Amino acid sequence: MYRAGPGLLDRLRAPAPGRGPLDRLRRKQSKRAEPPGVEPRRRPRGWRIVKWIAAAVVAWILISFVVFLVSAATAPGVSDSAKSALASGGSLATGSTVLIIGSDQRPANWHVQQSAKSGPSRSDSILLLHVGVGSVHRLSILRDSSAQIPGHGVGRINSAYALGGAALAIKTIEGFMGNGLRINHVMIVSFTNFPKLIDAMGGIYVTLDNCVQSNSFDGQQVNLSKGEHHLGGRAALEFSRVRENRCNPREDDRARAARQQKVLSAMRSRVVSPLNWPSSLVRLPVISWAAPRALRSDMGGPGLATLFTDLLTGGGGKTDVLGFDSINPDGTLNVSDSAKAKAVRQLQG
């Protein structure tokens, strides 16, 4: 039996000769025709199941992408002064420099000194990324490095953020590094939401070559033995902030920067490792919502999506840490011009 009612497209256009609905049905049936006595071939049921599973996975990913864009569009951004301080040019697809600032201001519900909650926050960590599709170079700057802060004289480079926010931090770091370095985008990591992102991922795994034992800070004490550990969001954040390690009192801020990079690498591994794909796929909408809210940035949803794609496809290579030549009486670190020039060349590939 054939229902002769025309379809929607047929109502909108005049049917050409041989193009009517009945003609299409005849052609469709002729393709299925089998020799007399032979039953029509049917695809195995397993193939249909695979097809529906693939369609469901694609739909799940598309939903997660929409959730990501909505979260990025509604998440707070950076100030207008920070956007004005950024250099134009650069493309996240072909090559762009991104400044990541980790603020040391803690959420109001943490048991810490009141000054750490309400006072001016400093940049607890400073990381430069030069990203492009399939290429990521990273450089950590020690927060005690001595730098010329515009309008405030010489001081610790991390105090620029407390004195003038992200805009002054951008200008200070560009002047400190020199050698033509220009920052195109900025991201400020949130102490409040960054642990939520790690928890949304199901935590991370870090492997330690030596134990880590910290002094008590923020009402917590990190005590991790040698070997592999599973860390939730708060534990991962505290681990990345350990500055004095009782297991190795000779460690300095370079070891702290290395721990921060270990956390970032563990997050990337959590997403890209095939062993974690089933879990990551189930959690994908939650991760997509939490990722843009773990930071404040000048980039919108498409820009952040491109950046995260670059980070995932750019490999998990090591991060360079800008070292120092000497320590001043006030505890600040002197970094030579030659070391800065070499670091900029390596950062920009």
MITI-248709 format. One record per atom (N, C-alpha, C): residue in three letters; x, y, z. Coordinates in steps of 0.1 Angstrom, whole numbers, plus 5000, padded with zeros to 4 digits. Example, Ala and Ser with C-alpha at 12.3 -4.5 7.8 and 13.67 -1.06 7.14 Angstrom:
REM residues 2
ALA513249435078ALA512349555078ALA513249675078SER512849785071SER513749895071SER512950005079
This chain:
REM residues 349
MET500949885000MET500050005000MET500950125000TYR500450234993TYR501250354992TYR500350474995ARG500750555005ARG500050675008ARG500450784999ALA499450834991ALA499750914979ALA499951064983GLY499751094996GLY499851235000GLY501251294997PRO501351414992PRO502651464989PRO503451505001GLY504751505001GLY505551545012GLY505651695013LEU506351745023LEU506451895025LEU507151955013LEU508351905009LEU509051954998LEU508251954985ASP507451844983ASP506651834971ASP505551944971ARG505151984982ARG504152094983ARG504752224979LEU506052244982LEU506652374980LEU507152394965ARG507352284958ARG507852294945ARG507052204935ALA507052254923ALA506352174913ALA507152044909PRO506551934909PRO507251804906PRO507751804892ALA508951774890ALA509551754876ALA509151614871PRO509151594858PRO508851464853PRO509851354858GLY509251254863GLY510051144869GLY510651174883ARG510151284889ARG510651324902ARG509551324913GLY508351274910GLY507351264919GLY507551164930PRO506751174941PRO506951074952PRO506750934948LEU505850904939LEU505650764934LEU506850714927ASP507450804919ASP508650764912ASP509850734921ARG509950824932ARG511050794942ARG510750664949LEU509550634952LEU509250504958LEU509650384949ARG509350394936ARG509650294927ARG511150264926ARG511850384925ARG513350364925ARG513850304937LYS513350344949LYS513750284962LYS513450134962GLN512350094957GLN511949954957GLN512849874948SER513149934936SER513949864926SER515349834931LYS515849924940LYS517249894946LYS517149784955ARG516049754961ARG515949644971ARG515549514965ALA515149524952ALA514649404945ALA515749294945GLU515249164948GLU516149054948GLU515648954937PRO516448864933PRO515948764923PRO514848684929PRO513948624920PRO512848554924PRO513248434934GLY512448424945GLY512748314954GLY513848344964VAL514448464963VAL515448504973VAL514848614982GLU514948584995GLU514448685005GLU515348805005PRO514748925007PRO515549055008PRO516649045019ARG517749095016ARG518849095026ARG518549205036ARG518849175049ARG518749265060ARG520049275067ARG520349405071ARG521549425078ARG521449355092PRO522549305097PRO522549245111PRO522049335121ARG521349285132ARG520849365142ARG522049435150GLY523149375151GLY524349435157GLY524749565151TRP524649565137TRP525049685130TRP524049805134ARG522749775135ARG521849875138ARG522049925153ILE522449835162ILE522749875175ILE523949975176VAL525049935168VAL526250015167VAL525850155162LYS524950155151LYS524550285145LYS523850375155TRP522950315163TRP522250395173TRP523150445184ILE524050355188ILE525050395199ILE525850515194ALA526350505181ALA527150615176ALA526350745175ALA525150735171ALA524250855170ALA524050915184ALA523850825194ALA523650875208ALA524950945213VAL526150895210VAL527350955214VAL527551095207VAL527351095195VAL527451225188VAL526451335194ALA525251285196ALA524251375202ALA524751425216TRP525251335224TRP525751365238TRP526951465237ILE527851455227ILE528951545225ILE528351685221LEU527451685212LEU526851815208LEU526151885219ILE525451805228ILE524751865239ILE525851925249SER526951855250SER528051905259SER528652035254PHE528752035240PHE529352155234PHE528452275236VAL527152255235VAL526152365237VAL526252405252VAL526352315261VAL526452345275VAL527752425278PHE528852395271PHE530052465272PHE529952615268LEU529252635256LEU529052765251LEU528252845260VAL527152785265VAL526252865275VAL527052895287SER527752805293SER528552835305SER529552945302ALA530252945291ALA531253045288ALA530553175286ALA529353185280ALA528653305277ALA528153375290THR527853295300THR527353345313THR528353355324ALA529553305322ALA530653315332ALA531253455332PRO531653505344PRO532253635345PRO533553645337GLY533853755331GLY535053775323GLY536053865331VAL537053915323VAL538054005329VAL537654155327SER538354245334SER537954385333SER538254445319ASP537654555316ASP537954625304ASP539354675303SER539954705315SER541354755315SER542254635311ALA541954515315ALA542754395312ALA542654375297LYS541454385291LYS541354365277LYS542054465269SER542154595274SER542854695267SER544354675267ALA544854605278ALA546254585279ALA546754475270LEU545854395265LEU546354285256LEU546754335242ALA547654255237ALA548154295223ALA547254235213SER546954305202SER546154255191SER547054155183GLY546354085174GLY547053995166GLY547153855173GLY547753765166GLY547853625171GLY546553555169SER546653425167SER545453345165SER545653215173LEU544653175180LEU544753045188LEU544952925179ALA544552945166ALA544752835157ALA546152825151THR546852945149THR548152945143THR549252985152GLY548953045163GLY549953085173GLY549553215181SER549453195194SER549053305202SER549653285216THR549953395223THR550453385237THR549353415247VAL549253325257VAL548253335267VAL548853345281LEU548453435289LEU548953445303LEU547953385312ILE548353295320ILE547553235330ILE547953275344ILE547053335352ILE547353385365ILE546553305375GLY547253255385GLY546553185396GLY546553285408SER545453335411SER545253425423SER545353355436ASP545953415446ASP546053355459ASP544853395469GLN543853455463GLN542753495472GLN541753375473ARG541453335486ARG540753215488ARG539253245490PRO538353145488PRO536953165490PRO536553205504ALA535453265506ALA535053315519ALA534753195529ASN534453075524ASN534152965533ASN535452885537TRP536652925533TRP537852855537TRP538252915550HIS538852825559HIS539352865572HIS540752915571VAL540853045567VAL542153105565VAL542053245571GLN543253315571GLN543253445577GLN542353535568GLN541653635575GLN540753715568GLN541353805557SER542653835559SER543353915549SER543553835536ALA543653705537ALA543753625525ALA542453615517LYS541353645524LYS540053645517LYS539653775511SER539953885519SER539454015515SER540454115510GLY541754085513GLY542854175509GLY543154165495PRO544054255490PRO544554245476PRO545154105474SER544754035463SER545353905460SER546453925450ARG547453835452ARG548653835444ARG548553715434SER549453725424SER549453605414SER550253495420ASP549553395426ASP550253285432ASP551053205422SER550653205410SER551353135399SER551253215386ILE552253215378ILE552353285366ILE552853185355LEU551953165345LEU552253065334LEU551953135321LEU552953125312LEU552753175298LEU552653045289LEU551653055280LEU551452955270LEU551553015256HIS552252945247HIS552152985233HIS551552865226VAL550352885221VAL549552775216VAL549152785201GLY549052675195GLY548552665182GLY548052525180VAL547352495169VAL546852355168VAL548052265167GLY548052165176GLY549152065176GLY550452115182SER550452235188SER551652285194SER551352365206VAL552052335217VAL551852405230VAL553252415236HIS553652545239HIS554852565247HIS554552635260ARG555152595271ARG554752655284ARG555952705291LEU555752815298LEU556852875306LEU556352925319SER556852875330SER556452925344SER557453035348ILE556953145354ILE557753245359ILE557653245375LEU558753235382LEU558653235396LEU558153365402ARG557253355411ARG556553465416ARG557353565424ASP558553525429ASP559453615436ASP560453685427SER560353665414SER561253725404SER561253875406SER562353945405SER562454085407SER562054155393ALA561154245393ALA560654305381ALA560354455383GLN560454535372GLN560054675372GLN558554675370ILE557854725380ILE556354735379ILE556054885375PRO555454905364PRO555155045359PRO554355125370GLY554955235373GLY554355325383GLY554555285397HIS555255185400HIS555455135414HIS556955095417GLY557855105408GLY559255075410GLY559454925409VAL560554885415VAL561054745415VAL560454665426GLY559954545423GLY559354465434GLY559154325429ARG558554245437ARG558254105433ARG557154105421ILE557454025411ILE556554025399ILE555153995403ASN554953915413ASN553553875416ASN552753985423SER553454085428SER552654195434SER552054285424ALA552354275411ALA551754365401ALA550254335400TYR549854215402TYR548454185402TYR547654245413ALA548354245425ALA547654305437ALA547554465435LEU548554525429LEU548654665427LEU547754725416GLY547554645406GLY546754695394GLY546054595387GLY545754475392GLY544954375386GLY545654315374ALA544854255365ALA545454175354ALA546054275344ALA545554395343ALA546154495333ALA547554525336LEU547854555349LEU549254585353LEU550154455353ALA549554345356ALA550354215355ALA550754195341ILE549854215331ILE550254195317ILE551354285313LYS551254415316LYS552354515312LYS553654485319THR553554435332THR554754405340THR555454285334ILE554754185330ILE555354065325ILE555954085311GLU555254165303GLU555754195290GLU557054275291GLY557154365300GLY558354445302GLY559454365308PHE559054275317PHE560054185324PHE560754095314MET559854025306MET560453925296MET561153995284GLY560554105279GLY561154175268GLY561254085256ASN562254115247ASN562454035235ASN561254025226GLY560454125226GLY559254125217GLY558154045221LEU558153995234LEU556953915238LEU555754005240ARG554653955234ARG553354025235ARG552253925240ILE551453965249ILE550453875255ILE549153905248ASN548553805241ASN547253815234ASN546053785242HIS546153695251HIS544953665259HIS545353635274VAL544353645283VAL544653635297VAL543653545303MET544053455312MET543053375320MET543453385335ILE542453405343ILE542653415357ILE541953295364VAL542753205370VAL542153085376VAL541553115389SER540353055391SER539553085403SER539852975413PHE540153015425PHE540352915436PHE539052855440THR537952925438THR536652875441THR536152765432ASN536352785419ASN535752695409ASN536752595403PHE538052615405PHE539052525399PHE538952385405PRO538752375419PRO538552235424PRO537352175419LYS536252255416LYS535052195411LYS535252135397LEU536152195389LEU536452135376LEU537151995378ILE538051985387ILE538751865389ILE537751755395ASP536951795404ASP535951705409ASP534951655398ALA534651745389ALA533751715378ALA534451605369MET535751605368MET536451515360MET536651375367GLY536251375380GLY536451255388GLY537751245395GLY538351365397GLY539651365403GLY540851345393ILE542051355398ILE543251335389ILE544151235397TYR545051175389TYR546151085394TYR547451155392VAL548251165403VAL549651215402VAL550551105408THR551751095402THR552751005406THR553951085411LEU554351065424LEU555451135430LEU556651055431ASP557751115428ASP559051045429ASP559551055443ASN559151155451ASN559451165465ASN558251205473CYS558251195486CYS557151235494CYS557051385494VAL555851435498VAL555551575500VAL554851595513GLN555451675522GLN554851705535GLN555051855537SER553851925538SER553852065539SER553652115554ASN553952235556ASN553452295569ASN551952325568SER551352355579SER549952375579SER549652515573PHE548752515562PHE548352645557PHE546952635552ASP546152735553ASP544752735549ASP543952635556GLY544452595569GLY543752495577GLY544052355572GLN544952335563GLN545152205557GLN546652175558GLN547052045557GLN548452005556GLN548551895546VAL549351905536VAL549551805526VAL550551705531ASN550251575530ASN551051475534ASN550951355525LEU551751345515LEU551651245504LEU552951165504SER552851035503SER554050945502SER554450935488LYS555550875486LYS556050845472LYS555150745465GLY554850765452GLY554050675445GLY552850745439GLU551850675435GLU550650725428GLU549550765438HIS548850875436HIS547850925444HIS546650975436HIS545450945441HIS544251005435HIS543851125443LEU543751245437LEU543451365443LEU542151425439GLY541351465448GLY540151545445GLY540551685442GLY539451775440GLY539751915436GLY540451995447ARG540051985460ARG540652065470ARG542052015473ALA542251875473ALA543551815476ALA544551855465ALA544051855452ALA544951885441ALA545452035442LEU544452125446LEU544852265447LEU545852285458GLU545652225469GLU546552235481GLU547952175477PHE547952065470PHE549252005465PHE550052105456SER549252165447SER549952255438SER550452385444ARG550052415457ARG550452535463ARG551452515474VAL551952385476VAL552952365486VAL554252435483ARG554752515492ARG555952585489ARG557152535497GLU556952485510GLU557952435518GLU557652285520ASN558552195515ASN558352055516ASN559351995526ARG558751945537ARG559651885548ARG560451765543CYS559951695533CYS560651585527CYS561951625520ASN561951745516ASN563151795509ASN563251945512PRO563851985523PRO563852135526PRO564652215516ARG565452155508ARG566252235498ARG565352275486GLU564152235485GLU563352275474GLU563052425474ASP562952485463ASP562552625462ASP561252635453ASP561052755449ASP559752785441ASP559752715428ARG560852665423ARG560852595411ARG560152455412ALA560352395424ALA559652265426ALA558152295427ARG557752405433ARG556352445434ARG555752455420ALA556452525411ALA555952545398ALA555852405391ALA556852315394ALA556752185388ALA555552105392ARG555152125405ARG553952055410ARG552752115403GLN552652245401GLN551552305394GLN551352245380GLN552552225373GLN552552165360GLN552052025360LYS552451955371LYS552051815373LYS550551805374VAL549951895381VAL548451895382VAL547851915368LEU548352015361LEU547752045347LEU547951925338SER549151865338SER549351745330SER548451635334ALA548151615347ALA547251515351ALA545851535346MET545451665346MET544151695341MET544051665326ARG545051695319ARG545051665304ARG544951515302SER545851445310SER545851295308SER544451235312ARG543751295321ARG542451245325ARG541451255313VAL541651355305VAL540751365294VAL541151285281VAL542451285278VAL542951225266VAL543251075266SER543351025278SER543750885280SER542550795275PRO542750705266PRO541650615262PRO541050535273LEU541750505284LEU541250435295LEU540150515303ASN540250645301ASN539350725309ASN538150775300TRP538150745287TRP537150795278TRP535650755282PRO535450635286PRO534050605291PRO533550695302SER534450705312SER534050795324SER533950935319SER534950985311SER534951125307SER533651155298LEU533251055290LEU532151075281LEU530851095290VAL530751015300VAL529551025309VAL529551155316ARG530751205320ARG530851325328ARG530951455319LEU530951435306LEU531251545297LEU530351665298PRO529051655300PRO528251785302PRO528651855315VAL528951785325VAL529351845338VAL530751915336ILE531651845330ILE532951905327ILE532852025318SER531952015308SER531752135299SER531252255306TRP530352235316TRP529852345324TRP530852405333ALA531652315340ALA532652355350ALA533852425344ALA534252385332ALA535552435326ALA535552585325PRO534652645318PRO534652795316PRO534552865329ARG533952805340ARG533752875352ARG534852855362ALA535852775358ALA537052765366ALA538052875364LEU537652975355LEU538553085352LEU537753205347ARG538453315346ARG537953435340ARG538853465329SER538253505317SER539153525305SER538453625296ASP539353685287ASP538853775277ASP538253695265MET538453565265MET537953485254MET536553435256GLY535753435246GLY534353375247GLY534353225245GLY533153175243GLY533053025242GLY533852965230PRO533753025218PRO534552965207PRO536052975209GLY536553095215GLY537953105218GLY538453005228LEU537652985239LEU538052885249LEU538052745243ALA537052715235ALA536952585229ALA538252565220THR538652665213THR539852645204THR541052635213LEU541152705224LEU542352695233LEU542352555239PHE541252505244PHE541252375250PHE541652265240THR541152285228THR541552195217THR543052195214ASP543652315214ASP545052325213ASP545852255224LEU545352265237LEU545952205248LEU545852055247LEU544752005242LEU544551865241LEU545451795230THR545551875219THR546251815208THR547751855207GLY548151945217GLY549551995216GLY550551905223GLY550151795229GLY551151705235GLY551351745250GLY551851655257GLY552051675272GLY553551705275GLY554251775266GLY555651795269GLY555951875281LYS557251885285LYS557551945298LYS557352095297THR557252155309THR557152305310THR558452365314ASP558952465307ASP560152535311ASP559852625323VAL560752635332VAL560652725344VAL561852825343LEU561452945343LEU562453055342LEU563253065355GLY564453025354GLY565353015366GLY565853155370PHE566753155380PHE567353285385PHE568853265387ASP569553375387ASP570953375389ASP571453405403SER570653485410SER571053515424SER569853565432ILE570053575445ILE568953615454ILE569353745461ASN568453845460ASN568653965466ASN568453965481PRO568954065489PRO568754065503PRO567354055507ASP566454115499ASP565054115503ASP564253985498GLY565053895493GLY564453765489GLY563953755475THR564053865467THR563653865453THR564753795445LEU564353745433LEU565253665425LEU565653745413ASN566953745410ASN567453815398ASN567553715386VAL566953755375VAL566953675363VAL567653755352SER568653685346SER569553755336SER568753775323ASP569253875316ASP568553905303ASP568753795293SER569953725294SER570153615284SER569153495287ALA568853475300ALA567953365303ALA566553405298LYS566153535299LYS564853575294LYS564753555279ALA565853605272ALA565853595257ALA565753445253LYS566453355260LYS566353215256LYS564953155259ALA564353205270ALA563053155274ALA562053195264VAL562153325259VAL561153375249VAL561253295236ARG562553265232ARG562753195219ARG562053055220GLN562352985232GLN561752855233GLN560252855235LEU559752955241LEU558252975243LEU557552985229GLN558153065221GLN557553095208GLN557952995197GLY558652895201GLY559052785192GLY560052825182
